[in-house]
Amino acid sequence: PYTRGGNYGDADDPRARGLLRLVDLLARVGSRPTHVFVENVLNFENSRSRALLVAALLALGFEVQEWLLSPRQMGIPNNRQRYYLAARLRWPEPQPAATASAHAAWAAANSARAQAYLARGRAVLRAEWPFGPAPGTAAGRPLASYIDPACDADPALQVPAADILKRKRLGLDIVQRTSAGTATFTKAYGSRHLIGSGSLLQTQSTDTDGMAAQTPEELLALGLRFFSPDEVARLHHFPTAAADAAPRLLFPPHLSLRQRLQLLGNSLNVHVVAQLLRHVLFAADPWERMAE
């Protein structure tokens, strides 16, 4: 409901009902959460759903921070800019036995904070990581370290020649092992929707720039293949290797290649989320520093 390529139904889209239901329940439940974390696609920050969510949190005494971040900012060679919200309860509601005036003062203060926050528009969105290199960041880790060379010979990962030869638009995102990064992998990756769904890996004629190809025949000579589910998962920093500490990502064996890629296209970057949880949501000092 929020992607630029979708119908942008926003709060009127049936897929937004789950989020809006949670927003409605926040004001109704007797025991509210003390921390809230949200990840969503780019452009959610412009939606009515986001405005309703933020207004509800502020009205209940939460302090809110919003971010637009990409793994590229943390040294990971994948561009997956996403919206993140971290909120924690700072001004709890007075106890039921408190006076009516105390409840009214609490509500009025929260309302004033909400109005002031929402009036700032996009200025409240943080697009830079303010803490320096985050612990564990794979600074400058090359794309080649995420790639399994054995996948080059997997016929299931080869982009079908028929899909290349029939192309009238050649705007594919083509990368090599030495490239600085990859494009966002979407749920359409691995299908016939080659444009805008994610990067393709060039495995042949690597002395030429695949992005400079002018004809489908030139594209065909590049040995283009899809990234495997494990490679995409590694770029999203899911633990996948047998040597990784449990838990690690394992797909049910009955899922097809396409289904695995589709699930990853709908997933998130574990490293970015971990750093936000560690340095923002559950940390004390950053809230005071960034509020200045």
Order of alpha helices (4+ residues) and beta strands (2+ residues): alpha-beta-alpha-beta-beta-alpha-beta-alpha-beta-beta-alpha-beta-alpha-alpha-alpha-alpha
